[in-house]
Amino acid sequence: MKRIGFIGIGIMGKAMARNLMKAGYEVAVYTRTKKKAEDIIEEGAVWCEDVKTCARGKDAVITMVGYPKDVEQVYLGDEGILANADKGTCVIDMTTTSPKLSVRIYEEARKAGLYALDAPVTGGDTGAKEGTLTILVGGDREAFERCMPIFQAMGKNIQYEGQAGNGQHTKMCNQIAIAGAISGVCEAMAYAKAQGMDVQLMVDSISTGAAGSAQLKAVAPRILAGDFNPGFFIRHFIKDMRLAKEEAEDRGLALGVLDYVLSMYETMEAEGKGGLGTQALIQYYQW
Ligand code: NAP
């Protein structure tokens, strides 16, 4: 396992590909907007003109694109990964996408003599840069074990979640939990501000107790610094919450907090704020 094709050089993908290069892998890259990959090409990544070139002659092909429609585009059809990767290649989709789509890709990959894993991540842009991502993997255990050194170059907590699609289902659980956590952080901060309190002091005070959380740690400093740039895009979080809602409804499960937080973010997106980071939820409140 030495030659890797990496498709989707965005906020997450670029940092993850860099960590693979640091670990000694030969990394070839393709992404929709070549300009965004110029720096990593200068650092030694090999540019590919299209998906199929990036997929051919590799031990593993990793994808970190945006939406399920992007995943379909890069995997399926004559120009896609499944039709072009060499037999025996491991194809690893790390995008947060539909669990049903992951199962479809797994089945089509098997027919093509490939191994497919769904391996979404959590830990944000910081985790991607620092190589400390949590990686949630579904698919065959044998393929998971083969790919372990690749995952170890990008993450720390690497978990095998079971059959194809279960990596994505675990990520859905993560996003459901985040919806409640991030809205809780924003409501506490809006409350402190409305009381005329020192919000930084309040955050420092509660962060070591029962309300301390990874969301409080990630989101509060950005809000206090007035930094609403995307580490994690609002529009991507909306995509994730819609996927989670759909999967829950398939099982007859109602998730009220998820629904409400989704509606808040949808309102913000309608106001043209989908390109901001998720911490901008504070703008939904008096801030
Ligand atoms: P991003 O910056 O938009 O990166 C996605 C990249 O994939 C973009 O550069 C995009 O190209 C490229 N791409 C999209 N469709 C493509 C296609 N069909 N062919 C080739 N390239 C394509 O987003 P991100 O923040 O890295 O997130 C990527 C995925 O990880 C999303 O599913 C997101 O939900 C998930 N995620 C994000 C975070 C986070 O904190 N950011 C954390 C965990 C999971 P363009 O530049 O042309 O748009």
Boltz pocket constraint, residues with backbone or C-beta under 6 A from the ligand:
constraints:
  - pocket:
      binder: B
      contacts: [[A, 7], [A, 8], [A, 9], [A, 10], [A, 11], [A, 12], [A, 13], [A, 30], [A, 31], [A, 32], [A, 33], [A, 36], [A, 64], [A, 65], [A, 66], [A, 67], [A, 69], [A, 70], [A, 71], [A, 73], [A, 74], [A, 94], [A, 95], [A, 96], [A, 97], [A, 121], [A, 122], [A, 123], [A, 124], [A, 125], [A, 231], [A, 232], [A, 233], [A, 236], [A, 237], [A, 240]]
      max_distance: 6.0
